[in-house]
């Protein structure tokens, strides 16, 4: 047996991850509630009009929302990003973890998105586009000022890396 310490592939040495804003939690929960509302209403109406066993649809919507009340805060706390010297690292996931590493020189453009709920809670989403569509990365739940700073910084770093090609 080797006595070498096992390194976590999702926590590279010397890199500190910045968490996303906790304001992403209510945004995701409100979005989920709006998505489950038709199922809840259908269960109530069908339970009243057709047969009372159809109340199970409303119960299903409430169970799913209760599960999301537990899951979403954990998912948001697992989101983070780090700016390394040559790459942007994005980490997400609880059970199924993912780390995306996007080299600054491979970025073609950076988008910032903000929907109505995002605007209400003062957050936005940064999306990085590369030449390969499968390597695009999304970073949701950033404070609006941080999104603007990150967009400008990533754009400048990407242009500096491309200048050397």
C-alpha positions, 0 to 999 in steps of 0.5 A: 500500500502506498502512503501517498495522500489521495488528492481530491480531483475537485480541489486542486492544490493552491486554488481557492474557489469563490462560491456563487451568491446565495440569492440563487437559492430563492430564484431556483425555488421560485422557478421550481414552484412556478413549474410545479404549479400546473401539476398542483392545480391539475391535481386539485381541480381533477380531485374536485371534479373527476375523482378524489384519488386524483388529489395524488397529483397535487400531493406529488407536486408538494412532495417534489417541492419539499425535496427541492427545498432540501436539494437546491440549497445544497446544489447552490452551495456546491457551485463555485469558480476559480480564476487560475493563471491560464484557466477558469475552473467551474465546480458543481455537483454534490453526488455527481461532481463536475469540474470544467476547466476552460483555458482563457485562450480557447474562449471565443466570447462571453455572454451575461444573462439576466432574467426577471427573477435574476434581476429582482434578486440582483444576480446574473449568469455568465456563459463562456463559449469556445470553439467546441460546443461541448466545452461551453461553460455556464456560471449561474448566480453571480452578483451582477457587479461580479458578472460584469467584472468577470466578463471584462476580465475573461474577455481581456485574458482571452484576447491576451492569450489569442494575441500570442497565436 
